[in-house]
Amino acid sequence: MPKINTADSTSLNLFNFIGIILCIFGLLFFLLCIISCLGINRENLKLLRISLIAQFITLIIFLTFAIIILIWGETIRNRISKTMMIGLKIHYHIDKAWTAFFDKLHMSYFCCGVYSFNDWNDNPNYACTSSNVLQSLDACSVPFTCCKIQQKEVKSSKYIDTKSLSYTCGTNTLPSNNTTIDMNEIEERININGCFDEILPIIQQLIITASIFMLLICIIIFITILLTCLLTFEIRLTISNVRRHCRKKRHTDQNDYIEKEEETF
């Protein structure tokens, strides 16, 4: 069995990747706003043209993401569940963020594992195998946060009584090839339902909310593009009128000069 490293570490998982992408988009959007403001303030057609191209590209990107989220909602949910399973198998008790994530899920939603408590058999520290029983104290067990937690009523609000947690209540709860387990006895000690089914409605709501949010951003960007086009047209019209006026004035001045020259002769 691989040695478990308890040192704090941070894995570059899917959630970190999404955060990085959002930060990059935020920075690019900030630069776009600066270019747009400079173009509007100075009535610079080149800056406004750059702003229009960038806004159009941003509109396509956000619209694409909104459509992908709506169409591939099931794929996104499967990806999240697979990422959670990887975190459970590899990163629990190694990555501090993943450990806190699963402990919080277990205690908040009264669940255990991703699909069921049996998922902990895939974790090398908790696996119920003959070789692991001799090497790991946590073999054939689940984390103590999977244990049944008492809820107490205080002024019409519920709170979790953490004192009711027993750090040994999750021992000998996983099945193995050589032993059988009493499910009735296990259900009295730990939560056996998986956490993914508990948070699935939240994930679906987040997917819908993200899609609506991106569609609203697309509408705002579309309106901004129309206003920028209108401003560009007004600036071009003004420049054209000024040039026409200058040509007309120059032509008038030339005619006046010619008339004065003729009068002198």
Secondary structure, DSSP 8 states (H G I E B T S, - for coil): ------S------HHHHHHHHHHHHHHHHHHHHHHHHHHHHHT-HHHHHHHHHHHHHHHHHHHHHHHHHHHTHHHHHHHHHHHHHHIIIIITTTSHHHHHHHHHHHHHHT--SSSBGGGGGGSTTT---HHHHHH-TTTT---GGGB---EEEETTEEEE-GGG--TTTTTT-S--SS----HHHHHHHB--B-SHHHHHHHHHHHHHHHHHHHHHHHHHHHHHHHHHHHHHHHHHHHHHHHHHHHHHHHHHHHHHHHHHHHHH-
